Amino acid sequence: MLDTGLRILIVASEVAPFAKTGGLADVAGSLPKALAVQGNDVRVVLPRYRSVGECSTVADFPVQVGDRKETCIVRSSRIEAKSPQGPREVPVYFVDNYHYFDRERLYGYVDDAERFAFFNLAVVSLCEAVGFRPDVVHVNDWQTGFIPLLLRIRGRHVASWKETASVFTVHNLQYQGRFPKDTLRLFGLGDEYFTPGGVEFYGDVSFMKAGLLFADVISTVSETYAREIQTPEFGEGLDGVLRKRGGDLYGIVNGINYHEYDPASDPRVFKTYDSKDLSGKFENKLALQRELGLTLSHEPLVGMVSRLVDQKGLDILLEAMPDILSRPLQFVLLGTGDERYEEAFRRVAQSHPGKVSVTIGFNGILAQRIYAGSDIFLMPSRFEPCGLGQLIAMRYGSIPVARKTGGIADTVSDFDDSTGTGTGFLFERYSSGDLVAAIDRALEKYTDRETWMQIVRQAMESDFSWNKSAALYTELYLEALARRGRIERPA
Ligand code: ADP
């Protein structure tokens, strides 16, 4: 049996506040804090990209990547978690290699397979170099997919690694890390792994599939998405693998960090407020209108902060745009992604000055001002593993109009006129018409001030802090340890 706290290593390709392109970074930055507050020894590993500032050097060692001998320099920093018992520190380790990671962006390079093979290969040695022997290694998304297999292989030679359990979490099944067959050589792995029952995927090597096959337990970021990805519609070609591992697949909804995302203390917003006194929220709306050059108006302000990619439902949104903009509202978008969407939304803004504002780029401060200043938050996603946008929006009293899929279905409850319950307006069919209908339902309620304020309060007071989800992750870790034979658990 283990003593109280677990030693947990969380590995991810992005971790807020050091490097972020999406929700994964939020999760990898906030889950460790919640686990640390609950008494575990948690440490985090990510690559050291150019965007990561100064940090100290703690170790270095060679890593064999195919026939290249590369050096991993381990740097370190820490994130601090607030807790009622005082602050807790989470050590953060960076895998540094000038050749692989001193670049402008995080991903999207021709040698991504080699970059992340190096990262995967470095992680186990890093633990040895810094003297941390985790009970559980929790890896996330394709960029970490080979680590569970590498752990198993190391366990054949070093007995103590045999006891280390691995957990693989899918944050988005669409991005799979699929590369040519010779990628296996980077890991020093032979053809015996290149089979349909192994990491072969339609003639390529799949990092994602490696994670799904070799981790002791797997999870994804909502219960609904855990069910969805076992179907051909959402399975991205891996639904068969997921069904096969269905008994080891869990869904745990993400939380958000309630200290960082708190309208009552957020330094990024114009005026702080809470659910008891919403006057500050209205001031945020006016200040946002001013900042973005919109007409100062009481009309409902519809906000959206999103990666501009197919997943986010932008085709139906663009199709619905003429209808939406014929309604008495303002529309504010912050996002970056596919050029065709960036262009299309830029054009919408140009033809509707004063009513529509579109900012192309990644801007954490403006994002918070949109959550705080908007009345309605739009998320017409085609699929959504968990979605953090709707959670942050609800916390800031911006009411989601969103498609009922994945984590949105698990976190937003549709407003019900007969009972007055609900925290948003959901639509099910993926169509522009159903999106407009959901917006119209929200607009109608918006004119009924008393009901709208009640919905805002219900949204703001719903609890998506990490407490519950971090406890569920601890359960998951114990389950993984049981699979390793480290502990016994009731069936
Ligand atoms: P995904 O991970 O698919 O991008 P999520 O809803 O899970 O979507 O998480 C998105 C996170 O990234 C949220 O914290 C959101 O506020 C943030 N975000 C997305 N786009 C931008 C942007 N252009 N500028 C600032 N923050 C953004």
Boltz pocket constraint, residues with backbone or C-beta under 6 A from the ligand:
constraints:
  - pocket:
      binder: B
      contacts: [[A, 21], [A, 22], [A, 23], [A, 24], [A, 26], [A, 305], [A, 306], [A, 307], [A, 334], [A, 335], [A, 336], [A, 361], [A, 362], [A, 363], [A, 364], [A, 367], [A, 386], [A, 387], [A, 388], [A, 389], [A, 390], [A, 392]]
      max_distance: 6.0
